[in-house]
Amino acid sequence: MKIGLPAIAFTEHFDLDTAWATTTEDLMPHQRFLLGADGIMHLPRWDVEGYLADLEEHRQLFPDLVILSGAEFGQPHLHEAEAARLIDLSTLDRVNGSLHTLPNGATRSEPNTLFHLWPADRVMDVYLDEIPRMVANSSAFHIFTHIDYAVRAWPVADVGPFDPRRFEEGFREAMRALADSGRALELNTRRLWPWIPQWWVQEGGQLISFGSDAHVPAEVRSGFAEAVMMAAHFGFRPGRRPQDLWSRSV
């Protein structure tokens, strides 16, 4: 409440890939202990019971703050059946869908690793082509997060600055698939690109969420003021409750 947020969702990472190939250099320092000698990330299983207990404890500590449960489900189109054995996702307040990895031979890798192996345009094209498949093959998530995820690792030093117009049709096709499914698109505040909400509206998008993609407390509200102004500019308005998704007036 002190930082101006009446509601917050803790969307715990929920990635079930068992063959995630990467290198030490492509990981953040806090992730590197997960990398095995075989070059594969060995991801821990989500402690669902502990997570839910922590949420309930903090709801008691902060009764004036709306605290939502949630998950950031990576590659849900590949792991929906496995996820169902661990948790009933329908019991969570928010389920975000994320595309973190792409096929890389017999394994999968994040875009930052693939940029070392493939031409930059190929990484972007494969990433954007996978989004409609993810939408078509998973009903588990409500919101698609950081549609610019691959752009974060764009190799500026090798190919120059990122120009979204070169990949406009791919982004638009991905957005059309999301909009047609009735799902929301996240405005991720790590980078606020105005072309994202602009193309989203033009492709029929009606709902957005806000996400700081924070992994440390100091980043929780980062960029929200700017994101709210951008959303309002493109016709999105808040719902009746602070936790509601923003929607366009029609």
N, C-alpha and C positions, 0 to 999 in steps of 0.2 A: 504494500500500500504506500509506503514511503517514497517509492520511485514512480508512483503514478499508475500502477497496474492493478486494477480491481480484480483481475482474474489471470490465472497462469496455468498452463498445461505442461506437465513433465512427461514428455514423449520419449521414453527410454528406447535406446537403440536395440533393435531386434533383428539381427542379421544371422541367417542360418546357413550361409555358404560354407561348405566344408573343403573347398579347394580354391582358396583365394590367394593367388600368387602375387607377390610383391617383393620389394627390397627394403632394406633398412632406410635408405635415403628417401624413399617415398612415404615414410610413415612419420607421424608426429612423435615427439619424444615419449609421450605417455602411452603410445601404442606399441613401441618396439619390443617390449617383453613378450608380446603375443606371437612374434614371428619365429617359426621353428627353423632348425638347421636345413630343412628341406625347401625353404623359401615360401612356405605356405603359412598363412595366418591361422592360428588355432584359437578360434573365438570362444570365449566362455559362454555358457548358457545363462540366460536371464533368470535371476532369482526373483520370480514373480511374487512369491509370498512375502519376501522381504521388502520388495518395492511397494506393494499395497499396504503393508504395515507402516512403512515410513510415511506414505501419503496420509494415512488416517491419523497418525501422530501429529503431523503438521497441520492438518485441518483443525485439530483440537487446539493447537497452539495459536493459530491465526484464524479465528472464526469469521472475521470480516473479509477475508480473502477467499475468493472462489478458486479452489485448487482442483484441477481436472486430472484424471488419470489418462494415460495414453501410451502409444508406442509409435516409434518410427520404424516401420516394417520394411526392411531392405529386400528387394526382389520378391515381392509377394506372389507374383505370378509363377515363381518356381518353387515356393516353399509353403503354400497355403495349407496343405494337408499336414505337413510336419508341425507347423505352428499351432494347428488346432489340437494337437496332442499335448501341447504345453500350456495353452491358455485359450479361453473363449474370448476372442478379441471383441465380440459384440458387447461384452460387459464393460469395456473401456469407454471413456468419454470421447476420446479422439484416437483415430488410427490414421497416421500419415503413411503414405507409400513413397518409398525412395528407390531410385535406381542408382546404386553405388558401384556395381560391377558389370562387366560385359564379358562375353565369351572370349577366351584366349586359349585356343587349342583345347586340351582336356580340362583346363582350369578356367577360372574367371579372374579378372584383374580390374582394378580401378582405372579410370581415365588417366590419372597422373602417371601410372606405370605404362599404360599403353602409348602415351605420347612419346616414350623412349623407343618404342618398337614399331609403330606404324606412322604413316604420314598424318599430320594433324587433321586434315580434312576427313580422313577415314574415321578417326576416333569420333569426331563430331557426328558424322553421318550415321555410324553404327549406334551411337548413343540415342540420337533422336529417333531412329527407326525402331528402337526397342520400346519406346514409350507407348505407342499405340498397342503393341503386343501385350505389354504389362496391363494396360487398361482393359483390353478385351479378355484377358485370361485370369483376372483376379477381381473379386468383389469384396475383398477384405478391407480395403482402405477407402477413406472418404476424401482425403486431401493429397494432392501430389506436391511433394516438396522440392525445393531448389532445382527447378527445371534447367538452371544454368550450371549444374554441378560440374559438368565436364569443362566448362569455361574457366573454372577456378584454376586449373592447371595448364591453361593454354600456354604453349611455349613461345612467349613473346620474343625472347632472344633469338630464336631460330626462324620464326616466320612472321614476326611483326605483330602489331596490336590486333586484338580480336575485332572482327567486323561482323556483327550479327546479320547484316543484310546478305552475306554470302550463304547463310544457312536459314534464311527466313522461311522458306517453304517447309523445311523440316520442323522448325519450331511451330509453325502454324498447323501443320498436320497433327503434331502431338497435342497441341491445344484444342484442336477440333475434336479429337478423340475424347479428351477429358471433358470438354464442354458438353458433347453429345451424351456422355454417360451421367451428367448431372453432378459431377464432382467439383470440388473446389481446387483452386490453385493457390499455393502459398506465395506470398510476397516475402522472400527471404532477405533479411536486412543486412546480410554480410555485403551484398552488392545490390543496390537499388537501381536496376536498369529501367528507364521509363518505357522502353519498347516492350517489355514483358506485359505490364497491364494493358498497354495500348493494343497489342496483338491479341491478347486474351479477350478483351471486349469485342474486338472485330471478328473473332472466331466464335462468338456466342457465349463466352464465359460469364456466368452470373454470380459466382461465389468466390470469395477470397478469404484466406486466413493470414495472420501475421506470425512470422517466426524469426527470432534472432539467431537461431542455430547456436545458442550459447552452450558451451561446454564448461564454463566457469561462471560463478555468480556475477562477477563484474560486467559480464556481457549480456545479461538477461534482457535489458530494455534497450540495448544498443540499436540505434537507427529507427526506433518506433515512431518518433515524431515526424520524421521525413516520410516514412512509409504511409502513415495515416493521411498526410497531405497529398501524397501521390495517389492513393486509393480514392480519396474524395474528388480529386481532379478528374478521374476517369469514371465518376458516377457511382461509386460504391458508398454505401451508407451502413452504419452500425445497426444491429438488431436491438430488440428490447432489453436483452440481458447482456451483461458485459462479456460473457463467454460465447455469445452468438457469432457465427461467421458474418462477415460483411457481404451485402448483396447489392445488386443494381436495381434501381427503381425502373420499372417498365410501365 
